[in-house]
Amino acid sequence: MGDRSPTFHIRARGPEACFTRPELKVERVSYEVMTPSAARGLLEAIFWKPAINWQVERIHVLNEIRFNQLKRNEVSTKLSPRGDHAHFYADDAQNRAQRNTLFLRAVDYIIDAHFVLTEKKGERDNLAKFVDMFQRRLEKSQHYHQPYLGCREFVAEVEPAPAEWQTHPSLAGIRPLGLILYDIVHNKSFPHICKDCKPLFFSAVMRDGVLEVPPPEEVMK
């Protein structure tokens, strides 16, 4: 088995999803399909260890791509941990902003992914143990936190993929998707500071409802 697990097939679906395009800062507008970074986050909600690193291979789109729109009030300012809590009111006009969200409706995906062992693996860490742990957690719907589809309010139902599946007929043919967010690379010295994060993008093309995700070494060239 080496340092790479077999490919897992995971089904993720939900009534709504929003994989936000970063170039649109004010209004939330979703990509047409799930991004690799969102798929990785969903997998890590099920099973994650410092000793493994998830790599998404492809994403199958089972449902027709449909959008819906909503308008909601959002808090536009943040309260500092050292701020005066008694004088912060989210209902104040200056703290609220009305924004549109263009989100996806009735999404259904099959995610093909595997994990590899990292340099953080311990003496007792091995692939067979981690493969068994992930499969058991997936089958029992166990997770560290609720998996979601892009935004936390869009809850995902996650389960093992069926033996057979089909992409939606409307997705037949070649569909260029433009640049899509691949993932965020963190500075190893400061992994939790956003100013040291580097976004990676790739030119995505969906063929017959399947988005092939390049390996990380190709995207990071």
N, C-alpha and C positions, 0 to 999 in steps of 0.2 A: 504493500500500500504506500510505502515511502512517506513523504511529508505532505501528501495531498489526499484529501478524502475523495470518495466517489461523488459523482454529481447527484445532488438531491433535487427533487421536483416538488415544489411547494405551491399550493393554491392560496391566493390572497384575494378577497373580494369584499365589497361593501357598497352601500347605497350612494355614497359620495366620496370624492377624493380631490385633492388639490396639491399638485406638485409644482410649486410656484416658480415661475420664470424670474431669475434674479435681475434681468435688465429692466423690469417694470417695478419700480421701488414703491410707488404709492398704492396702486391698485393690484390686488392679487389676481394673477392670470395663470392658469395651470398649463403645463406642457400637455401634449396630446396623450402621452403615455407615462407610465411610472418611470422615474429616473433610477439609475443604478444605485445612487446613494440612498434613495428612499427604500429600495429593496434591501440593501445591506442593513439599514436601520431596523427594518422589520424582522430580519433574520436574527439580528443581535438581541431583539426583544425576547426571542424564544430561547436562544442559547448563545452565550458569549463567555469567553475566557481570555485573559491576557496572552495565553499560549496559542490562540488561533486568530486567523484573519480571513474574513469572508470575501469571496470573489464571485461576483455575479457573471454568469456566462451569457444568458439570453433571457428575454422576457416575452412570453406569448400573450397576446391580447385576445381574449375570448369573446368580449362583447363589443358591439358597435360603439365607436367613440362619439359620445354625446355630451354637450355642455349645458350647464344651467347657470343662472346668475342670481346673486343675492346681495342685498345691501345691509350693512350692520354698523353699529356704533363700536368703535374701538378706542382704547386708551392710547393717547398720543404721547404722553410723558411718562417717565419712570421716576419712582421714588428711591432716592439713595438710601442705603442701609443706615446712614448717619443722619438722614433727613428728619424733619419734624412730622411724624405720622399724624399728629392731631390736626395739621393744617393741609392735608392732602385729601381732596375729594374727587373721586373719579367722575362724579356727575357734573362737575363744573364744565362749562362750555369750552374753556381753554384746555381742558384735559381730554376732551372727546373729539373724535374725528369720524365722519361717516365715509366708509370706503366700500367700493364694490369688490366682489369676489366672483371670478369666472371659474367655476369648478366642474369637474367631471361627474357624470351621473352613471350609476349602476355599473361599476367597474368590476372586472373579473380577470385575474391574471394567473398565469403559471410562471413561476420563477425557477430557472435552472441555475444552481449555484453550488459551489464547493468551498471548503476552507482549507487553508494550509497552516502548518505549524510555524510559529515565529521563534525568534531567538529568546523569547521569554519562557519557553517551555521548561518545565521542571523534570526531575529525574523520573517521576511517576506519571508524567503526561505522555500519552500515546494516542494515535489516531483511532484505534479500535475502541478505546474507552469513550472518546469524544463523539464518535459516530453513533455509538449506542445511546449516549446521553441525549444527543439531539433528536434522534428518531423517537425515543421514548417521550420526550417533552412535546414534540410535535403531535404525536398520536393522542396524547392526553390533554392537549390544549393548555399546556403549562407555559408561562412566560414570566419574565422578570417585571415587565410593565406591559400595559395594554398596547399591542401592535396597532399602528395607525397608518393611514394612507396619505402621507404628505404633511397634513396638519393634525394635531392631536385630537381635535374634535371629530375627525373623520375616522371612526373606529374600523379596524379591519378584522374580518373573520378569516383565520388562518388554519389550514388543514393539509394533510398529505394530498398530493395531486391524484386524480383518478387514473385508472389504467390507460384510458384513452381520452383525448380532448380534441376540440376543433376550434380554430380561430373563426371569427365572424366573416361570412362571405363578403361583406362590404369592404373588407381590408385586403382583398386579393390584389396582387400586383405590387409594384414598387412605390413606396411613399417616402420621399425625403422629409426629414423632420428638422433639419438644420442643426445648429449647435445645441447640445443638451449637456446639462451638468453631469459630470461623471462622479466626482467626489471632491471632498475638501481635504487637502493635505495639510497637516499641522506641523509646525516647527517642533522638532523632537525635544528641544530644550524648554519650550513653553507650550505644551500641548493644549492648554485650555484658554489661551489668549487669542481672541479672534483676529487681532491686528497681525498676528503671525501666521494666519491661515492663507492658503493659496488654493483657489478654486481651479479645478481641471475640467475641461470641456472636450467633447468629441463630436465629430460630424456623424449624426445618426441617420440611418436609413432603415425603414421597416419593410420587410419583404413578406408578403402574404400573412400579415399580422404578427410577424416575429421580429423582434429587435435584437440583433446580435450585438453583444457588448464586448468591445476589445479588451484584451488582458491589460493590466495596469502598466506593464513595461512599454507597451505601445503608446499609451496615452501620455506617459510621463517623458517621452523623448524630447 
